[in-house]
């Protein structure tokens, strides 16, 4: 890890989201990928996405950390929101849950910043995700690096690299309640 750069803990939800954003951020930051996604269901889907994110991190020469997979705790966090459509209240609670843990881990392990790749997704709104990150940054006393990574060609570059490196590409957000869209 480059000691001259600020340390950035980057929450990543899959190999696709990790295909370009970590490399782009590594120009300026010492990036560590943090895979914390207890929302992903079933377990074999979680493992496929974890393995793809880990392989991508290894290809990029970026450290990879896996957070705890406690799907039951996540279910408790979103209880009562099961029938919300994708992009609704359940998603905001899910983002908050995952960014809260990322902020906590960041503070406890001496990172200067934390960020998330979530905003690379075409259905993931930066105007919802970034304020949650800022809120969690304030609670934990760490800095949040906000971005809308899909802009300025980010989504196209991610698609290109996903195809080029044959990264596992999922067909749903990961939530077992996605069918309520």
N, C-alpha and C positions, 0 to 999 in steps of 0.2 A: 504494500500500500504506500502510495506517495505521501510522505509526511509533510510536504509543502502545501498540499491541498486540504481544504476543509473536508471533514468526514461527513458523508451523506448516507443515511440509511434509506433505501428505496424500497417501499412496499411494492411488490409485484405479485400479480394474481395468476399469471400463466406464462408460458414460453412466448406466446405471441406478443403480449404486452412487454415482455423483456427483450424482444428481438432488436429494438433500436434505441429506446429511451435510455437504458443504462449506458450504452456506448456513447451516446450523444452527451449525457451528463458527465461522463468520465473525463471529458476534455477539461472540465473546470473543477470537478470534485473527485475525491477518493470514494468511490461508490461501493457499497455493500448491498446486495440484494437480500431483502427480508420477505420470505414467503410465509405470510400469515393469512390463512383463508379458511376458517372453520365453517364458513357458509357453503362451501362446495360439497355437493352431495350427488351421488353416493361416494363412499370411500375410494372405490377404484377410480372414479373420475378425479377426485382430489389427488390421488397418487400419479395419474397420468399428467396432470397439469404441473404438479411439483417436479416430476422427473423432467418434463420439457423445460421448465424454468431453470432447473439446476444444470441441465445440459447446455442451455444458452449461456448461463453464467460462466460455466467452465470454458466454453468456446471463446468468450470475451475476456477470460482471465480475471473475472470479478468474483470476490468472495460471496458465498451463498449461505444464508442462515435460514433454517426452517423453524417457525414458531410452532406453538402447541396446536394440535388439531383437536379441539373439543367442540364437536358439532352440537352436543346437548346444551352447552353454555350459550352458543350462538342462537339455538332455537329458543332458549329462554329470553334472550335479548329482543327477539323479534315477535315474541308471543303476542297474539291478537292482531298481527298484521299479515297473516298468512294469505289472505285473499286480495291483498293490494297488488296492483299491476306493476310490471317492471317500470322503474322510474318513479314509483310512488313512495309513500312514507316508509315502507319496509326497506327500500334501497338506502334511503338516507340514514336509517338506524344501522343498517349493515355497514355502510361506509364509516359511520361514527365509531362503531365497535372495532373495526379493523384499524382505523387511523388512531384511535385511542391507544390500542396496544402497540402500534408502531411508535407513537410518541413516547410512551412509557419505556419501551425497550431502548429507544434512542437516548433518552436521558440517562437511563441506568448504565448504558455501555459507552458513554462519552462521545456520542456523535454530535456534530455541530448543527446538522440539519436533518430533517426527514422529508420525504416526498412520496408520491405514489404514481404508479403508471396507469391508474384507473382511467385517467382522462384521455388516454389514447383510444379508448373504445368509442365507437360511433354512437352508442346509446348511453354513454356515461357523461353527464353534464358537469363541466368544470365549474359552472356557477353554483352548483350544489356541493360538489366535492371540496373545492378549495376553501370555502368558508368553514367547513367542518375541520379541515386540516389546520387552519388558522386558530380556531377555537381550541383544538387539542394542543397545539403548540403553546398557547397561553397557559393552559392548565398545567402543562408539564415543564414549562420553562425552557423549551427548545425552539429552534426556528423551523418554520415550514417553508419549503420551496414550492410555491404554487406554479402551476402551468396548465396549459391546455395543449397537450402534446400532439393532438390530432391536427392542429393547425400548422400552417406553413409547410405542408408536405409531409408531416409526421405520419399520418395514417397511411399514405402511399408508400413511404419508406418502410414502415412496419410490414405492410403486406408483401412488399418485394423481398425483404429479408426472411420473412416467414416461409415463402415459397422457395427461395434460394437454399435455405438450410433445412427444408422439410420439417419444420417445427409442427408438432401436434396442434391442430386448430380445432377447438371445441365448437359445438353448434348451439350452445346456450350459455347463459351467464354463470351457471354453476349452482344457482339456488334451486332447491327442490320445489319451490313454489312458483317457478317461472311460468308454469302452464296457465297461471291466472292472468297472463298478459292480455 
